[in-house]
Amino acid sequence: VQMVESGGGLVQAGGSLRLSCVVSGTTFSSITMGWYRQAPGKQRELVARLSPGGGSTNYADSVKGRFTISRDNAKNTLYLQMNGLKPEDTAVYYCNRYTFQYDWGQGTQVTVSS
């Protein structure tokens, strides 16, 4: 299984980014997927998760109302729309299966300046 994240970058506080994750080698449309992040010196944490059909979501309290997770099963792609970014959102962002994670991809760096 391969997961390739993209879309990160440097943005000022209050700005927006849209992350993408293309998944190959598995039946993407049948898997609950999640976005995770890891800030320097901290453990990796779950940011948001999305059911296979897209009808059920769950967000970390820290991103509720600012981030939106979505998917396009026809394109095997998971998205994370991030609005109202804060410096504390700075981290490497990864996508992965919600349970029984696959080997992690390289992630995409998000840096929010104050």
Buried (B, 14 or more C-beta within 10 A) or exposed (E): BEBBBEBBEEBEEEBEBBBBBBBEEBEBBEBBBBBBBBBEEEEBEBBBBBBBEBEEEBBBEEBEEBBBBBBEBEEBBBBBBBBEBBEEBBBBBBBBBBEEBBEBBEBBEBBBEE
